[in-house]
Amino acid sequence: MSGRAEDMLRVVDHGFGAHSRRPAECRTCRRPQAVHERTESGWLVDPARVAEPVEHARTAAEAVRALNHVTLPGGRLTKVSDLDTVVTEIGLLLSRLPQALRQCAAVLDEQATAGRVADDSGRDVVEVVAAVRDLLGLADLAAQDAAGQVRAAGQHTARLFRVAGASEVAR
């Protein structure tokens, strides 16, 4: 990998004068630049250091499960500013799902067209693939709609602030 070590880190200000150095992120995929190769035109993802699709899907599912735990009322989400950031990031997550859903449908179509797909219950593969494609298409639309709704909610949460003197967690 080319690229100097200093280029791979960025200073993060944690407030109150505390700083740390973290791996710099790619502006496109938000992965640490350490998994990228530096070229004259920018950073390229190094395929040898990128997880397989199943690993990414599992990691994403686990991240959502963890988020569900830390956003329980009375839990760790106590600041309105953090709530706004979480809502914004959830909107971003939802806006990225349709592409993955469309690509899964395209891969299935490609595999079925090449004759590499069968159904273990003996159903007609063409019908099953069409049903999967239709269902993923509906999920794509639902995710787009959900992303829009969450973005709209984010427009409201962005204007909220903590009232001075209020306790961190209202009970």
N, C-alpha and C positions, 0 to 999 in steps of 0.2 A: 504494500500500500504506500502510495506516495502521499505527501502532505506532512507538514511539520506538526509536532506534538502540540505546539501552542495554538495552531489552527483548529485543533480538535477539541479545545476547551473554551469555555466562556465563563466570565465572572458573573455570578448570580448574587444580586443584592437581596438579602433577606430582611432588610430593615434594621433599624437600631445599630447600624454600623457593621453588622455581621455579613460577611461575604464568603462564598465558596466557589470552587471551580468545578463546573460540570461539563460533561461532554457536549460539544456544540451540536445542535440539531440541524438536520436538513430542512430547508424551508418548504420543500415539496412534500416529503413523506413524514417529517417530524421524527425520524429515526436518528439515533446518534450518528454523526458523520463518520465515526470509526468503522461502520459497516459499509461505508462508501469508498470509492476510489476517487482521488483527486485528479481531474483532467484540466486541460487549459480552459475548457468551456464550463467547468463546474464539477460537481460531485455526481458520480454514478453509483447506483446500488451494486454492491459486490454480491452476485448471486450465491457464492459459496458461503456467505455469512448471513443469508436471509433464511428465515424459517420456512418450512413447507406450509401450504395453505391450511392443512388440518391444524397445525400448531397455532397459526394465527387465529383461526376460528375459535379454538379452545381458549386461547389467551384472552380474546375479546369477550367470550362468554364468562370467563372467570372474573375479568375486570368488572363486568356489569354486576355479577353476583356480589363482588366486594363493595361496589358502589351502593348496591341496595342495602348492605349492612351499615355502611358509614353514614347513610342519609336518613336513618331512622330518626323520628322525632325524639328530641332529648338526647341525641347522640353527639357525634363529632361535628356535624354541620351546624355551627352556631352563629356564624357571621353572615349577614345579608350579602356582603360583597362576595363571599365564597359561594353562596347560593346562586348568585348571578353567574359566576364563572362556571359552576356545575351545570346550570341550565344551558349556558352557551355551548359547553363541551358536549352535552347530550344532544343538542341540536346538530352539532357538527358530526357526531357519531351517526345520527339518523340520516343526515344528508349523504353520508358516504356508503350507506348500506345498499341503495338501489344499484350502484355500479357492480358491487359484488354479486348481487342477485341476478342481474342481467348476464354477467359473465358466467355464473354457474349454469344458467339456462343455455347459454351459447356452447359451453363445454359439453353439456349433456347432448345437445343437438349434434354437435360435431362427432361425439363418440357413437351416438346411435346411427348417424348417417354412414359411418365407417363400419357399422356392423359389430361393434364391440360392446353392445349392451343387450342383456337378456333379462327377463323377469322370472324369478324363481317360482312364481305361482302359475306360470304359463300364460299370463295375460298378453295381449297384443302389445308389443313394445312401442309401436308407433302411437297407440292410444295413451299408453302410460307416459311416454315422453311428452306428448301434447298436453296431458293433464298437469304434469310437473311444470312445464313451461308456462301454462296459464296461471297456475297457483303462484309461481315465482313472480310472474307479471303483476298479479294482484298484490303480492307482498311488496313489490317495488313501488307501486302506487301508494300503498298504505304508508310505507316508510317516507316517501316524499311528502305525503300529507302530514304525517306526524312531525317531520322535520320543520315544515312550515308552521305548524301550530306551536312547536317549541321555540322557534325563532320569534314568533309573535309574543310568546310569554317572556322571552328574553328582552324584548323591547320594553316591557314593563319592569322586569326585575332590575334592569340597568339603571333605572331612575330611583330605586329604593335605597335608603340609607338607614343606618342605626341611629336611633334617637339618643342624644347625649344623656348620660346618666342612667340609661336603661341597663338592666342586667344582661349579660351575654346570652343566657338561655331563659326565655320567658316560659313559665310553667303555670 
